Amino acid sequence: MMKIDKAILDTDKVICRNISRFDASERGLLSQNILSQLRNFVEYIADKIYSSIGLSIFSKGLPLNLLLKILFF
């Protein structure tokens, strides 16, 4: 399995684990964790898209906002 695929699957597991533990007592902390992992998930998906066409933005350390500008503007 490619590194990016493993990163996507690992991030998915972390998100699912946080959602399954979600309760009122730790709602703030779990929400922050979920949002942080969702950002990672989106970045990995974008990197997979770019690597499938022969480019890898994140391996060069470029930020997500630059990727979005490239994709949508």
Jmol script that loads the backbone (N, CA, C; Angstrom):
load data "model"
ATOM      1  N   MET A   1       0.844  -1.173   0.000  1.00  0.00           N
ATOM      2  CA  MET A   1       0.000   0.000   0.000  1.00  0.00           C
ATOM      3  C   MET A   1       0.894   1.243   0.000  1.00  0.00           C
ATOM      4  N   MET A   2       0.504   2.229  -0.750  1.00  0.00           N
ATOM      5  CA  MET A   2       1.270   3.466  -0.825  1.00  0.00           C
ATOM      6  C   MET A   2       1.163   4.238   0.492  1.00  0.00           C
ATOM      7  N   LYS A   3       2.182   5.079   0.770  1.00  0.00           N
ATOM      8  CA  LYS A   3       2.186   5.856   2.012  1.00  0.00           C
ATOM      9  C   LYS A   3       0.953   6.742   2.132  1.00  0.00           C
ATOM     10  N   ILE A   4       0.546   7.347   1.035  1.00  0.00           N
ATOM     11  CA  ILE A   4      -0.602   8.258   1.097  1.00  0.00           C
ATOM     12  C   ILE A   4      -1.882   7.494   1.401  1.00  0.00           C
ATOM     13  N   ASP A   5      -2.026   6.293   0.834  1.00  0.00           N
ATOM     14  CA  ASP A   5      -3.216   5.486   1.125  1.00  0.00           C
ATOM     15  C   ASP A   5      -3.259   5.101   2.602  1.00  0.00           C
ATOM     16  N   LYS A   6      -2.109   4.740   3.143  1.00  0.00           N
ATOM     17  CA  LYS A   6      -2.047   4.381   4.557  1.00  0.00           C
ATOM     18  C   LYS A   6      -2.380   5.589   5.426  1.00  0.00           C
ATOM     19  N   ALA A   7      -1.889   6.755   5.056  1.00  0.00           N
ATOM     20  CA  ALA A   7      -2.181   7.973   5.820  1.00  0.00           C
ATOM     21  C   ALA A   7      -3.672   8.288   5.792  1.00  0.00           C
ATOM     22  N   ILE A   8      -4.310   8.095   4.645  1.00  0.00           N
ATOM     23  CA  ILE A   8      -5.748   8.332   4.533  1.00  0.00           C
ATOM     24  C   ILE A   8      -6.509   7.368   5.436  1.00  0.00           C
ATOM     25  N   LEU A   9      -6.172   6.096   5.389  1.00  0.00           N
ATOM     26  CA  LEU A   9      -6.857   5.095   6.206  1.00  0.00           C
ATOM     27  C   LEU A   9      -6.602   5.320   7.702  1.00  0.00           C
ATOM     28  N   ASP A  10      -5.383   5.667   8.071  1.00  0.00           N
ATOM     29  CA  ASP A  10      -5.071   5.933   9.477  1.00  0.00           C
ATOM     30  C   ASP A  10      -5.849   7.137   9.992  1.00  0.00           C
ATOM     31  N   THR A  11      -5.924   8.180   9.190  1.00  0.00           N
ATOM     32  CA  THR A  11      -6.663   9.379   9.584  1.00  0.00           C
ATOM     33  C   THR A  11      -8.142   9.072   9.720  1.00  0.00           C
ATOM     34  N   ASP A  12      -8.676   8.267   8.816  1.00  0.00           N
ATOM     35  CA  ASP A  12     -10.073   7.850   8.905  1.00  0.00           C
ATOM     36  C   ASP A  12     -10.342   7.119  10.215  1.00  0.00           C
ATOM     37  N   LYS A  13      -9.438   6.239  10.612  1.00  0.00           N
ATOM     38  CA  LYS A  13      -9.601   5.492  11.867  1.00  0.00           C
ATOM     39  C   LYS A  13      -9.598   6.427  13.066  1.00  0.00           C
ATOM     40  N   VAL A  14      -8.713   7.421  13.046  1.00  0.00           N
ATOM     41  CA  VAL A  14      -8.645   8.375  14.155  1.00  0.00           C
ATOM     42  C   VAL A  14      -9.944   9.177  14.235  1.00  0.00           C
ATOM     43  N   ILE A  15     -10.452   9.626  13.101  1.00  0.00           N
ATOM     44  CA  ILE A  15     -11.714  10.386  13.078  1.00  0.00           C
ATOM     45  C   ILE A  15     -12.847   9.525  13.613  1.00  0.00           C
ATOM     46  N   CYS A  16     -12.939   8.293  13.140  1.00  0.00           N
ATOM     47  CA  CYS A  16     -14.010   7.393  13.590  1.00  0.00           C
ATOM     48  C   CYS A  16     -13.912   7.112  15.089  1.00  0.00           C
ATOM     49  N   ARG A  17     -12.689   6.925  15.584  1.00  0.00           N
ATOM     50  CA  ARG A  17     -12.494   6.675  17.015  1.00  0.00           C
ATOM     51  C   ARG A  17     -12.946   7.879  17.827  1.00  0.00           C
ATOM     52  N   ASN A  18     -12.618   9.090  17.372  1.00  0.00           N
ATOM     53  CA  ASN A  18     -13.046  10.300  18.079  1.00  0.00           C
ATOM     54  C   ASN A  18     -14.555  10.448  18.062  1.00  0.00           C
ATOM     55  N   ILE A  19     -15.181  10.139  16.935  1.00  0.00           N
ATOM     56  CA  ILE A  19     -16.643  10.244  16.842  1.00  0.00           C
ATOM     57  C   ILE A  19     -17.308   9.235  17.771  1.00  0.00           C
ATOM     58  N   SER A  20     -16.770   8.025  17.850  1.00  0.00           N
ATOM     59  CA  SER A  20     -17.382   6.999  18.694  1.00  0.00           C
ATOM     60  C   SER A  20     -17.245   7.326  20.182  1.00  0.00           C
ATOM     61  N   ARG A  21     -16.234   8.101  20.551  1.00  0.00           N
ATOM     62  CA  ARG A  21     -16.035   8.485  21.958  1.00  0.00           C
ATOM     63  C   ARG A  21     -16.730   9.789  22.298  1.00  0.00           C
ATOM     64  N   PHE A  22     -17.425  10.370  21.362  1.00  0.00           N
ATOM     65  CA  PHE A  22     -18.015  11.698  21.541  1.00  0.00           C
ATOM     66  C   PHE A  22     -19.081  11.676  22.623  1.00  0.00           C
ATOM     67  N   ASP A  23     -18.906  12.491  23.653  1.00  0.00           N
ATOM     68  CA  ASP A  23     -19.944  12.695  24.660  1.00  0.00           C
ATOM     69  C   ASP A  23     -19.853  14.128  25.165  1.00  0.00           C
ATOM     70  N   ALA A  24     -20.787  14.514  25.989  1.00  0.00           N
ATOM     71  CA  ALA A  24     -20.878  15.904  26.419  1.00  0.00           C
ATOM     72  C   ALA A  24     -19.700  16.338  27.293  1.00  0.00           C
ATOM     73  N   SER A  25     -19.086  15.411  28.011  1.00  0.00           N
ATOM     74  CA  SER A  25     -18.041  15.795  28.948  1.00  0.00           C
ATOM     75  C   SER A  25     -16.757  16.262  28.261  1.00  0.00           C
ATOM     76  N   GLU A  26     -16.455  15.734  27.089  1.00  0.00           N
ATOM     77  CA  GLU A  26     -15.226  16.102  26.392  1.00  0.00           C
ATOM     78  C   GLU A  26     -15.515  16.658  24.996  1.00  0.00           C
ATOM     79  N   ARG A  27     -16.654  17.261  24.825  1.00  0.00           N
ATOM     80  CA  ARG A  27     -17.081  17.707  23.504  1.00  0.00           C
ATOM     81  C   ARG A  27     -16.101  18.677  22.863  1.00  0.00           C
ATOM     82  N   GLY A  28     -15.578  19.622  23.611  1.00  0.00           N
ATOM     83  CA  GLY A  28     -14.661  20.617  23.043  1.00  0.00           C
ATOM     84  C   GLY A  28     -13.375  20.003  22.538  1.00  0.00           C
ATOM     85  N   LEU A  29     -12.765  19.181  23.360  1.00  0.00           N
ATOM     86  CA  LEU A  29     -11.503  18.544  22.982  1.00  0.00           C
ATOM     87  C   LEU A  29     -11.697  17.616  21.788  1.00  0.00           C
ATOM     88  N   LEU A  30     -12.735  16.798  21.823  1.00  0.00           N
ATOM     89  CA  LEU A  30     -12.980  15.885  20.707  1.00  0.00           C
ATOM     90  C   LEU A  30     -13.307  16.643  19.425  1.00  0.00           C
ATOM     91  N   SER A  31     -14.034  17.737  19.533  1.00  0.00           N
ATOM     92  CA  SER A  31     -14.337  18.548  18.347  1.00  0.00           C
ATOM     93  C   SER A  31     -13.065  19.108  17.731  1.00  0.00           C
ATOM     94  N   GLN A  32     -12.152  19.593  18.557  1.00  0.00           N
ATOM     95  CA  GLN A  32     -10.877  20.100  18.054  1.00  0.00           C
ATOM     96  C   GLN A  32     -10.086  18.990  17.369  1.00  0.00           C
ATOM     97  N   ASN A  33     -10.068  17.814  17.986  1.00  0.00           N
ATOM     98  CA  ASN A  33      -9.345  16.688  17.389  1.00  0.00           C
ATOM     99  C   ASN A  33      -9.950  16.296  16.047  1.00  0.00           C
ATOM    100  N   ILE A  34     -11.272  16.240  15.984  1.00  0.00           N
ATOM    101  CA  ILE A  34     -11.940  15.849  14.741  1.00  0.00           C
ATOM    102  C   ILE A  34     -11.656  16.863  13.641  1.00  0.00           C
ATOM    103  N   LEU A  35     -11.769  18.151  13.956  1.00  0.00           N
ATOM    104  CA  LEU A  35     -11.497  19.185  12.949  1.00  0.00           C
ATOM    105  C   LEU A  35     -10.055  19.130  12.462  1.00  0.00           C
ATOM    106  N   SER A  36      -9.136  18.921  13.379  1.00  0.00           N
ATOM    107  CA  SER A  36      -7.725  18.818  13.005  1.00  0.00           C
ATOM    108  C   SER A  36      -7.498  17.627  12.080  1.00  0.00           C
ATOM    109  N   GLN A  37      -8.084  16.493  12.414  1.00  0.00           N
ATOM    110  CA  GLN A  37      -7.917  15.305  11.585  1.00  0.00           C
ATOM    111  C   GLN A  37      -8.636  15.435  10.249  1.00  0.00           C
ATOM    112  N   LEU A  38      -9.760  16.144  10.222  1.00  0.00           N
ATOM    113  CA  LEU A  38     -10.447  16.376   8.938  1.00  0.00           C
ATOM    114  C   LEU A  38      -9.578  17.197   7.997  1.00  0.00           C
ATOM    115  N   ARG A  39      -8.863  18.170   8.548  1.00  0.00           N
ATOM    116  CA  ARG A  39      -7.959  18.959   7.708  1.00  0.00           C
ATOM    117  C   ARG A  39      -6.860  18.065   7.139  1.00  0.00           C
ATOM    118  N   ASN A  40      -6.294  17.220   7.981  1.00  0.00           N
ATOM    119  CA  ASN A  40      -5.274  16.283   7.503  1.00  0.00           C
ATOM    120  C   ASN A  40      -5.848  15.374   6.417  1.00  0.00           C
ATOM    121  N   PHE A  41      -7.068  14.895   6.646  1.00  0.00           N
ATOM    122  CA  PHE A  41      -7.734  13.995   5.701  1.00  0.00           C
ATOM    123  C   PHE A  41      -7.885  14.667   4.330  1.00  0.00           C
ATOM    124  N   VAL A  42      -8.349  15.916   4.343  1.00  0.00           N
ATOM    125  CA  VAL A  42      -8.529  16.660   3.092  1.00  0.00           C
ATOM    126  C   VAL A  42      -7.188  16.859   2.395  1.00  0.00           C
ATOM    127  N   GLU A  43      -6.145  17.174   3.151  1.00  0.00           N
ATOM    128  CA  GLU A  43      -4.824  17.357   2.553  1.00  0.00           C
ATOM    129  C   GLU A  43      -4.311  16.061   1.929  1.00  0.00           C
ATOM    130  N   TYR A  44      -4.521  14.936   2.603  1.00  0.00           N
ATOM    131  CA  TYR A  44      -4.083  13.649   2.050  1.00  0.00           C
ATOM    132  C   TYR A  44      -4.850  13.300   0.775  1.00  0.00           C
ATOM    133  N   ILE A  45      -6.152  13.575   0.766  1.00  0.00           N
ATOM    134  CA  ILE A  45      -6.954  13.306  -0.423  1.00  0.00           C
ATOM    135  C   ILE A  45      -6.469  14.181  -1.585  1.00  0.00           C
ATOM    136  N   ALA A  46      -6.218  15.451  -1.307  1.00  0.00           N
ATOM    137  CA  ALA A  46      -5.720  16.351  -2.353  1.00  0.00           C
ATOM    138  C   ALA A  46      -4.363  15.882  -2.861  1.00  0.00           C
ATOM    139  N   ASP A  47      -3.504  15.430  -1.959  1.00  0.00           N
ATOM    140  CA  ASP A  47      -2.192  14.928  -2.376  1.00  0.00           C
ATOM    141  C   ASP A  47      -2.341  13.676  -3.235  1.00  0.00           C
ATOM    142  N   LYS A  48      -3.302  12.820  -2.890  1.00  0.00           N
ATOM    143  CA  LYS A  48      -3.541  11.622  -3.703  1.00  0.00           C
ATOM    144  C   LYS A  48      -3.998  12.012  -5.102  1.00  0.00           C
ATOM    145  N   ILE A  49      -4.861  13.004  -5.198  1.00  0.00           N
ATOM    146  CA  ILE A  49      -5.324  13.475  -6.508  1.00  0.00           C
ATOM    147  C   ILE A  49      -4.141  13.999  -7.315  1.00  0.00           C
ATOM    148  N   TYR A  50      -3.330  14.847  -6.688  1.00  0.00           N
ATOM    149  CA  TYR A  50      -2.191  15.411  -7.399  1.00  0.00           C
ATOM    150  C   TYR A  50      -1.167  14.357  -7.770  1.00  0.00           C
ATOM    151  N   SER A  51      -0.927  13.393  -6.883  1.00  0.00           N
ATOM    152  CA  SER A  51       0.065  12.365  -7.195  1.00  0.00           C
ATOM    153  C   SER A  51      -0.435  11.448  -8.306  1.00  0.00           C
ATOM    154  N   SER A  52      -1.755  11.317  -8.436  1.00  0.00           N
ATOM    155  CA  SER A  52      -2.286  10.475  -9.515  1.00  0.00           C
ATOM    156  C   SER A  52      -2.067  11.108 -10.887  1.00  0.00           C
ATOM    157  N   ILE A  53      -1.832  12.428 -10.916  1.00  0.00           N
ATOM    158  CA  ILE A  53      -1.532  13.084 -12.191  1.00  0.00           C
ATOM    159  C   ILE A  53      -0.053  13.455 -12.286  1.00  0.00           C
ATOM    160  N   GLY A  54       0.746  12.910 -11.359  1.00  0.00           N
ATOM    161  CA  GLY A  54       2.189  13.092 -11.452  1.00  0.00           C
ATOM    162  C   GLY A  54       2.760  14.246 -10.660  1.00  0.00           C
ATOM    163  N   LEU A  55       1.955  14.875  -9.837  1.00  0.00           N
ATOM    164  CA  LEU A  55       2.434  15.970  -9.004  1.00  0.00           C
ATOM    165  C   LEU A  55       2.222  15.601  -7.544  1.00  0.00           C
ATOM    166  N   SER A  56       3.056  16.093  -6.683  1.00  0.00           N
ATOM    167  CA  SER A  56       2.852  15.899  -5.256  1.00  0.00           C
ATOM    168  C   SER A  56       3.164  17.200  -4.548  1.00  0.00           C
ATOM    169  N   ILE A  57       2.142  17.952  -4.274  1.00  0.00           N
ATOM    170  CA  ILE A  57       2.282  19.253  -3.648  1.00  0.00           C
ATOM    171  C   ILE A  57       2.838  19.125  -2.228  1.00  0.00           C
ATOM    172  N   PHE A  58       2.267  18.229  -1.428  1.00  0.00           N
ATOM    173  CA  PHE A  58       2.611  18.192  -0.015  1.00  0.00           C
ATOM    174  C   PHE A  58       3.973  17.588   0.264  1.00  0.00           C
ATOM    175  N   SER A  59       4.494  16.796  -0.657  1.00  0.00           N
ATOM    176  CA  SER A  59       5.839  16.287  -0.446  1.00  0.00           C
ATOM    177  C   SER A  59       6.851  17.423  -0.554  1.00  0.00           C
ATOM    178  N   LYS A  60       6.459  18.516  -1.162  1.00  0.00           N
ATOM    179  CA  LYS A  60       7.325  19.685  -1.258  1.00  0.00           C
ATOM    180  C   LYS A  60       7.018  20.701  -0.163  1.00  0.00           C
ATOM    181  N   GLY A  61       6.044  20.398   0.697  1.00  0.00           N
ATOM    182  CA  GLY A  61       5.755  21.251   1.839  1.00  0.00           C
ATOM    183  C   GLY A  61       4.917  22.475   1.545  1.00  0.00           C
ATOM    184  N   LEU A  62       4.220  22.519   0.436  1.00  0.00           N
ATOM    185  CA  LEU A  62       3.377  23.674   0.144  1.00  0.00           C
ATOM    186  C   LEU A  62       2.078  23.577   0.937  1.00  0.00           C
ATOM    187  N   PRO A  63       1.561  24.692   1.428  1.00  0.00           N
ATOM    188  CA  PRO A  63       0.380  24.674   2.292  1.00  0.00           C
ATOM    189  C   PRO A  63      -0.923  24.452   1.523  1.00  0.00           C
ATOM    190  N   LEU A  64      -1.957  24.100   2.294  1.00  0.00           N
ATOM    191  CA  LEU A  64      -3.277  23.814   1.738  1.00  0.00           C
ATOM    192  C   LEU A  64      -3.849  25.017   0.992  1.00  0.00           C
ATOM    193  N   ASN A  65      -3.671  26.234   1.501  1.00  0.00           N
ATOM    194  CA  ASN A  65      -4.257  27.392   0.831  1.00  0.00           C
ATOM    195  C   ASN A  65      -3.687  27.583  -0.574  1.00  0.00           C
ATOM    196  N   LEU A  66      -2.423  27.236  -0.774  1.00  0.00           N
ATOM    197  CA  LEU A  66      -1.835  27.309  -2.113  1.00  0.00           C
ATOM    198  C   LEU A  66      -2.448  26.259  -3.022  1.00  0.00           C
ATOM    199  N   LEU A  67      -2.650  25.065  -2.490  1.00  0.00           N
ATOM    200  CA  LEU A  67      -3.290  24.002  -3.260  1.00  0.00           C
ATOM    201  C   LEU A  67      -4.684  24.430  -3.702  1.00  0.00           C
ATOM    202  N   LEU A  68      -5.461  25.022  -2.794  1.00  0.00           N
ATOM    203  CA  LEU A  68      -6.813  25.455  -3.138  1.00  0.00           C
ATOM    204  C   LEU A  68      -6.787  26.536  -4.215  1.00  0.00           C
ATOM    205  N   LYS A  69      -5.832  27.430  -4.157  1.00  0.00           N
ATOM    206  CA  LYS A  69      -5.704  28.453  -5.204  1.00  0.00           C
ATOM    207  C   LYS A  69      -5.400  27.800  -6.551  1.00  0.00           C
ATOM    208  N   ILE A  70      -4.538  26.807  -6.544  1.00  0.00           N
ATOM    209  CA  ILE A  70      -4.203  26.119  -7.785  1.00  0.00           C
ATOM    210  C   ILE A  70      -5.414  25.394  -8.348  1.00  0.00           C
ATOM    211  N   LEU A  71      -6.180  24.741  -7.460  1.00  0.00           N
ATOM    212  CA  LEU A  71      -7.320  23.951  -7.908  1.00  0.00           C
ATOM    213  C   LEU A  71      -8.505  24.797  -8.375  1.00  0.00           C
ATOM    214  N   PHE A  72      -8.785  25.905  -7.687  1.00  0.00           N
ATOM    215  CA  PHE A  72     -10.047  26.600  -7.900  1.00  0.00           C
ATOM    216  C   PHE A  72      -9.935  28.002  -8.494  1.00  0.00           C
ATOM    217  N   PHE A  73      -8.727  28.488  -8.763  1.00  0.00           N
ATOM    218  CA  PHE A  73      -8.629  29.838  -9.322  1.00  0.00           C
ATOM    219  C   PHE A  73      -7.884  29.834 -10.618  1.00  0.00           C
TER     220      PHE A  73
END
end "model"
wireframe off; spacefill off
backbone 0.3
color backbone group
